[in-house]
Amino acid sequence: MNTKQLMSGLALAILAVITSANSCSNTPPNADSDNQSASLVSEETQQAVVNGNSVTYGSHTYTVEGTIGLEGEDKNVDGVIDNAGYQGKATAKVTFTNIPSGYAEFEAVYTALLGKSIIGTVAMIPMAMEIYARDNATGEKCVKLLCGDENSTTVIRSLQSKFKATSANDNDPYIQRYLPAALLDGAKPDNAYTPNSPYTVCMTASVNKPQKFMGNGTNSGTVNYVYILTSGGWDTAQRSVEILKRNNSELHTVFNCPSVYTQCQYIQGTWKGLQ
């Protein structure tokens, strides 16, 4: 091989290395190595059909069972409805067959049924978290819808630190891709956070009474306190969340929920994902 041929071959080799490096650097930062999570996100449009306490979107069904936060009498005349359910006794649950496939489904079931009740809104928290872990952009839209613009920034920032979309099973115990599953009934560390089927978010009323929220004019409302009952992912089973019902809207929003994305116990085994 002459000098000219050698230099030409060397140039091609260097070009190949550079091309390969550029290809790796252009890998989407929120895609799993095998794209399994990303492939679960779909914006195929269906109609949300409400039947009593259930809503169906395509083949997915969401059902609300029980009530927390029945309206009652304002005995103290303080602008807050008195409710015997807020003595830590009232329980409720929401069951669902699947995580919403994308923002279109998330918004449809939220506005059609789930967002119209305290417990339906609570149950959408792990749904939004899981969608965010699958696809950051889609998940951000879901979190903003559920939490409102003023409360979503903190939630999104916290989720960014908890999920690493390039691996479902990272050795760093702070990265917990299975965190949304830990909020579902039956999921615990020693069963690799495998929840019962259908997925269920169990709740009970907090001992804290609802508090009046002073917004701007008709934007004021009431903050209700609820516990999500988990199966063993944390030292305490109760995960406290605050749900805001504004006077000018029939839909509830998540006012505060830091306990749902605090670090849970490290998984034992391999997480299988949610459907």
Buried (B, 14 or more C-beta within 10 A) or exposed (E): EEEEEEEEEEEEEEEEEEEEEEEEEEEEEBBBEEEEBBEBBEEEEBEBBEEEBBBBBBEBBBBBBBBBBEEEEEEEEEEBBBBEBBEEEBBBBBBBBBBBBBBBBBBBBBBBBBBBBBBBBBBBBBBBBBBBBBBBEBBBBBBBBBBBEEBBEBBBEBBEEBBBBBEBEEEEEEBBBBBBBBBBBBBBBEBBBBBEEBBBBBBBBBEBBBBEBEEEEEEBBBBBBBBBBBBBBBEEBBBBBBBBBBEEBEBBBBBBBEBBBEEBBEBEEEBEBBE
